[in-house]
Amino acid sequence: MNNFFLRISFILISSFIFGCKSVKTVNNENLKVKFLSEYILPESIFVNNTQVGGLSGIDFYDGTYYLVCDDSDNPRIYEASITLDNTQISKVNVDKVLLIKSTSDFLDLESIRFDGQSNTILLTSEGHIFKKKDPLFFSVNESGDIKDRFAIPESFKANSLQKPRHNATLEGLCIDFNKKGYWLGMELPLEVDGPEPQLEITKSPVRITFINSETKKPEKQFGCYLDPIAKKPLSNFSVNGLTDLLEYAENKFLVLERSYSSGLGNQGNTIKLFKVDASNATNTLKINSLANTDFTSAKKELLLNFESIRDKLTENSIDNIEGITFGPKLPNGHKSLIVISDNNFNTQGKQLNQFILLELTED
């Protein structure tokens, strides 16, 4: 995300991932994830005079991939095609750019989904808390004009007394399993809910909120604890937060967390994929402070720690993974997942436009 290295964050969280036309359901709870391949998109790719980078979200719908760029000076999304050769990503083509038009908002775009029911592209923006610009959840039409604005909880807004953290708000987005709305994932806890993750275990819950597609308003919410920061930084910055999610069954999610510790070069990122069950979680929508409330959080279980596949990746680098989507079915009939990294346009050192293909299986 933009200004990613200006934030400090932390622990325990849970969230899941769903949102593509080709994959409708995951039935068995005994899920496993397997690495298949990696593809690095060169940083020198330009489409209509815009550089392809800062890719903070990905979605797949009806054969097309949608990538969101978090360049707040020129907010945009790309349409792309990804060619799979059996179980390998053999080619990524970025075919089209769509500039997002807004003169009054601060658009730090973080997540993207294509809604087949409304035939619109859904986006989240973290806004700019310091400048009192609210985070946003909205849709755009094929021309890039904002079509619908959805209400978000008052606690997420820039002037909220519950104090959302700057550059740590609406990071994840997915379409509801029952197609009745959408789920928004906060990257870090509200200040009133708990501290940012640290190296030691702390109670750091993020809020995941359901938005009704008809009323366009928040309807329910649950809390999920983030993991601690994975590695001790060698300088003064570290963070762990939710970066994206998908709902694969009712109240059950795939969730990405990204931990970063500065001073470790390309070993600084630790990425984890969890499955999260919110079936018995407390509805926290009207709870002012989770730190002062006895609530039931969602249950979280680790599916994949990307450290286990580091030696299979370019330069042994796990980059700044921020987006996830279900892709097409694989030749063996299993479901695919594709994750994508935000290279921050290499403003903080050498980074990669990294695409990783995974296989999701059910025992």
C-alpha positions in Angstrom: 0.0 0.0 0.0 1.1 3.6 -0.4 3.1 4.8 2.6 3.3 1.2 3.7 6.6 1.8 5.4 5.2 4.7 7.4 3.0 2.5 9.6 3.7 0.3 12.5 1.4 -2.7 13.2 0.7 -6.0 14.8 -1.0 -9.3 15.7 -3.6 -12.0 15.7 -6.2 -11.9 13.0 -8.4 -14.0 10.9 -10.1 -13.7 7.6 -10.9 -15.6 4.5 -11.0 -15.1 0.8 -13.8 -15.6 -1.7 -14.9 -13.7 -4.8 -14.8 -15.1 -8.3 -17.3 -16.4 -10.7 -15.5 -19.6 -11.6 -15.4 -20.9 -8.0 -18.8 -21.2 -6.2 -18.3 -23.2 -3.1 -15.8 -24.9 -0.8 -17.6 -27.7 1.1 -15.0 -29.5 3.3 -13.5 -27.9 6.3 -10.2 -29.8 6.0 -8.6 -27.4 3.6 -5.0 -27.6 2.3 -3.0 -25.1 0.2 -0.1 -26.1 -2.1 2.3 -23.9 -4.0 2.3 -24.3 -7.7 4.2 -21.5 -9.4 5.4 -17.9 -9.4 5.4 -15.2 -12.1 7.3 -11.8 -11.9 5.8 -9.0 -14.0 8.5 -6.6 -15.0 8.4 -3.1 -13.4 8.9 -1.5 -16.8 5.4 -2.3 -18.1 3.4 0.8 -19.1 -0.2 1.0 -20.2 -1.5 4.3 -21.6 1.4 6.1 -20.1 0.7 4.6 -16.6 3.3 2.4 -14.9 2.0 -1.0 -13.7 2.9 -1.3 -10.1 1.6 -0.8 -6.6 -0.8 -3.7 -7.1 -2.6 -4.0 -3.8 -5.6 -6.1 -4.9 -6.7 -8.7 -7.5 -10.0 -10.3 -8.5 -11.0 -12.8 -11.2 -14.4 -12.7 -12.9 -15.6 -14.3 -16.2 -12.1 -14.8 -17.6 -10.8 -11.3 -16.7 -8.5 -10.3 -13.9 -8.9 -6.9 -12.2 -5.9 -5.3 -10.5 -6.0 -2.2 -8.4 -3.1 0.2 -8.1 -2.7 2.2 -4.9 -1.1 5.3 -6.5 -3.1 8.1 -4.7 -1.8 10.7 -7.2 -3.4 8.8 -10.1 -5.9 6.1 -8.8 -6.5 3.4 -11.3 -7.3 -0.2 -12.0 -6.1 -2.6 -14.7 -7.7 -5.4 -16.6 -5.4 -8.2 -17.3 -5.2 -11.8 -18.6 -3.2 -14.5 -16.9 -2.4 -17.6 -18.9 -2.1 -20.9 -17.0 -0.1 -23.7 -18.6 -1.3 -26.7 -16.6 -0.1 -25.7 -13.1 2.2 -22.8 -14.1 1.6 -19.1 -14.7 3.1 -18.8 -18.2 2.1 -15.2 -19.0 0.6 -12.1 -17.5 -0.7 -9.4 -19.9 -2.0 -6.1 -18.7 -4.5 -5.1 -21.3 -6.3 -2.0 -20.2 -6.2 0.8 -17.6 -9.2 2.5 -16.1 -8.6 5.8 -14.3 -10.9 6.5 -11.3 -12.4 9.9 -11.3 -12.9 11.9 -8.1 -12.0 15.4 -7.2 -13.1 15.5 -3.6 -11.9 12.2 -2.2 -8.4 11.0 -1.2 -8.2 7.6 -3.0 -5.6 5.3 -1.6 -7.1 2.2 -3.3 -6.5 -1.1 -1.5 -8.9 -3.9 -2.6 -11.0 -4.7 -5.6 -13.9 -7.1 -6.5 -16.1 -7.4 -9.6 -19.7 -7.7 -8.7 -21.5 -9.7 -11.4 -24.9 -8.9 -10.1 -24.5 -5.1 -10.5 -21.9 -5.4 -13.3 -19.7 -2.9 -11.4 -16.3 -2.8 -10.0 -16.1 -2.5 -6.2 -13.2 -0.7 -4.5 -12.0 0.3 -1.0 -9.9 3.3 -0.2 -8.0 3.9 3.1 -8.6 7.7 2.7 -6.1 9.9 4.7 -6.8 10.0 8.4 -4.3 12.8 9.0 -6.0 15.0 6.4 -9.5 14.1 7.7 -10.4 12.3 4.5 -12.6 9.3 5.2 -12.0 5.8 4.1 -14.4 4.8 1.3 -16.2 1.8 -0.1 -17.7 2.5 -3.5 -18.4 1.1 -7.0 -17.4 2.5 -10.3 -18.8 2.1 -13.8 -17.0 1.2 -17.0 -15.9 4.9 -17.4 -14.3 5.1 -14.0 -17.0 7.3 -12.6 -18.1 6.6 -9.0 -21.5 5.0 -9.2 -22.5 4.1 -5.7 -21.1 5.0 -2.3 -21.8 2.6 0.6 -22.0 3.6 4.2 -19.2 2.5 6.5 -19.3 2.3 10.3 -18.9 5.7 11.9 -16.1 4.3 13.9 -14.0 4.0 10.7 -14.2 7.6 9.7 -11.4 10.1 10.1 -13.0 12.2 12.8 -14.2 9.2 14.9 -13.5 9.2 18.6 -12.7 5.5 18.2 -9.6 6.6 16.3 -8.9 4.5 13.2 -5.1 4.4 12.6 -3.7 6.3 9.6 -3.1 4.1 6.5 -4.6 1.1 8.3 -8.3 1.1 7.6 -10.2 -0.5 4.7 -7.7 -3.0 3.4 -9.7 -6.1 2.5 -12.9 -6.7 0.6 -14.9 -9.7 -0.6 -18.4 -10.5 -1.9 -20.7 -12.2 0.6 -21.1 -16.0 0.0 -24.9 -15.7 -0.3 -24.6 -12.7 -2.6 -26.5 -10.4 -0.2 -23.7 -7.9 0.4 -20.0 -7.4 1.0 -17.4 -7.9 3.7 -14.9 -5.1 4.6 -11.7 -5.9 6.5 -9.8 -3.4 8.5 -6.0 -3.7 8.4 -5.3 -2.7 12.0 -7.3 -2.3 15.2 -9.1 0.9 16.1 -7.1 2.7 18.8 -9.9 2.0 21.3 -9.9 -1.7 20.4 -6.3 -2.5 21.3 -2.6 -1.9 20.4 -1.0 -2.6 17.1 0.7 -6.0 16.9 4.0 -6.4 18.6 6.7 -9.1 18.8 5.0 -10.4 22.0 1.4 -11.5 21.9 -1.1 -8.7 22.4 -4.9 -8.5 22.0 -5.1 -6.7 18.7 -8.5 -7.3 17.1 -9.5 -6.1 13.6 -13.1 -5.5 12.7 -14.7 -7.2 9.7 -18.0 -5.7 8.6 -20.9 -6.8 6.5 -22.5 -4.2 4.2 -26.0 -5.0 2.9 -26.0 -4.6 -0.9 -29.7 -3.3 -0.9 -29.5 -0.8 1.9 -25.8 0.0 1.3 -25.4 0.1 5.1 -23.4 -1.8 7.7 -25.5 -4.6 9.1 -23.2 -6.8 11.3 -19.6 -7.2 12.2 -17.1 -9.4 14.0 -13.7 -9.1 15.5 -10.6 -11.3 14.7 -7.3 -11.2 16.5 -4.1 -10.5 14.5 -0.9 -12.6 14.8 2.2 -11.0 16.4 4.9 -9.5 14.3 6.9 -12.4 12.9 10.5 -11.2 13.0 12.5 -8.7 15.1 13.3 -5.7 13.0 16.9 -4.5 12.6 15.7 -0.9 12.4 12.7 1.0 13.9 9.7 -0.2 11.9 7.5 -3.3 12.0 3.9 -4.1 11.3 1.4 -6.9 10.9 -2.1 -6.5 9.5 -4.9 -8.0 7.5 -4.4 -7.4 3.8 -7.3 -9.2 2.1 -10.1 -11.8 2.6 -12.6 -14.0 0.8 -15.7 -15.7 2.1 -15.8 -19.3 0.9 -18.9 -20.5 2.9 -21.4 -18.7 5.1 -19.5 -16.9 7.9 -16.2 -18.7 6.9 -13.3 -16.9 5.3 -9.8 -17.1 3.9 -7.7 -14.3 5.3 -4.3 -12.9 4.4 -2.0 -11.3 7.0 1.2 -9.6 6.1 4.0 -9.0 8.7 6.9 -6.8 7.9 10.1 -6.0 9.8 12.5 -3.4 8.5 16.2 -3.8 8.0 15.9 -7.5 6.8 16.0 -6.8 3.1 13.9 -9.3 1.1 13.5 -11.4 4.2 11.4 -8.8 5.9 7.9 -10.0 4.9 6.2 -12.9 6.5 2.9 -13.8 4.8 0.3 -16.1 6.3 -3.0 -17.4 5.0 -5.7 -18.4 7.5 -9.1 -19.9 7.5 -11.5 -18.0 9.8 -14.8 -19.1 11.2 -17.1 -16.3 12.4 -20.1 -18.6 12.9 -20.2 -18.0 16.7 -18.5 -14.6 16.9 -20.1 -11.7 18.7 -21.8 -9.0 16.5 -19.4 -6.1 17.4 -21.0 -3.4 15.2 -22.5 -1.4 18.1 -19.7 -2.1 20.6 -17.7 1.1 21.2 -14.4 -0.6 22.4 -13.4 -4.2 22.0 -10.6 -3.7 24.6 -13.2 -3.0 27.3 -15.7 -5.7 26.3 -15.9 -9.5 26.8 -16.7 -10.6 23.2 -16.3 -13.8 21.3 -13.8 -13.4 18.4 -13.8 -15.4 15.2 -11.7 -18.6 15.3 -8.6 -18.7 13.2 -6.5 -21.5 11.8 -3.3 -21.3 9.8 -3.5 -22.8 6.3 -0.1 -21.6 4.8 2.9 -19.8 6.2 4.7 -18.6 3.0 8.0 -19.1 4.8 7.6 -22.7 3.8 7.8 -21.9 0.1 10.4 -19.1 0.3 13.1 -21.3 -1.4 10.8 -21.8 -4.4 10.5 -18.0 -5.1 12.6 -15.6 -7.0 15.6 -14.5 -5.0 14.0 -16.3 -2.1 11.9 -13.3 -1.7 8.3 -13.2 -0.3 7.2 -9.7 -1.3 4.5 -7.4 0.0 1.6 -9.7 -0.7 -1.7 -7.7 -0.4 -4.3 -9.3 -2.7 -5.9 -12.7 -3.2 -8.5 -14.2 -5.5 -9.9 -17.5 -6.6 -8.7 -18.2 -10.1 -10.0 -20.8 -12.7 -10.2 -24.4 -11.9 -7.1 -26.4 -12.4 -6.8 -29.3 -14.9 -7.3 -31.8 -12.0 -10.5 -30.1 -11.0 -9.1 -28.4 -7.9 -9.6 -24.7 -7.1 -6.8 -22.2 -7.7 -5.8 -19.2 -5.7 -3.7 -16.3 -7.0 -2.0 -13.8 -4.7 -0.3 -10.6 -5.7 2.2 -8.2 -4.3 2.4 -4.4 -4.1 5.9 -3.4 -5.0 5.5 0.2 -3.8 6.9 1.3 -7.1 10.3 0.4 -5.6 10.4 3.6 -3.6 11.6 1.7 -0.5 14.2 -0.4 -2.3 14.0 -3.3 -4.8 10.6 -5.0 -4.8 8.7 -7.3 -7.1 5.3 -7.4 -9.0 4.9 -11.0 -7.8 2.1 -13.3 -8.7 1.9 -16.6 -6.9 -0.4 -19.5 -8.0 -1.7 -21.8 -5.2 -3.8 -25.0 -5.3 -6.7 -25.3 -2.7 -7.7 -28.9 -1.9 -10.3 -30.5 0.4 -9.6 -33.7 2.2 
